Amino acid sequence: MDIKDLIKIKIENSIKDFEKIGINDNWNVNKSNIHNYLIEPRYEEYIDIKNNKIMLWTVLEGDNFGYKIVYSEKDENFGLAMISIEDEKIFLGTYGSFGKTLYSM
């Protein structure tokens, strides 16, 4: 199993957890909409808050102010990123599970 498969499994498990407890009051956690924003994981360069270049897996691209959900292999957690005015990918930090990150958007 490669890293892409592992990421996909983590995402699907988080979506199932949301469905079990009936959270669907927001586009981010509405099953019919989540799948519209999930993408095939892409390994991309981001800039962190210290202006360092880091590599993360982009897994969701929303139309909410350009936010993205990314996966950090180093931290083994999901986090948020966004596109700057200069069109740079900025990593905002990790939140833990895909579900926690999704709900924090």
Buried (B, 14 or more C-beta within 10 A) or exposed (E): EEEBEBBBEBBEEBBEEBBEEEBBEEBBBBEEEBEEBBEEBEEBEBBBEEEEEBEBBBBBBBEEEBBBBBBBEEEEBBBBBBBEEEEEBBBBEBBEBBBBBBBBB
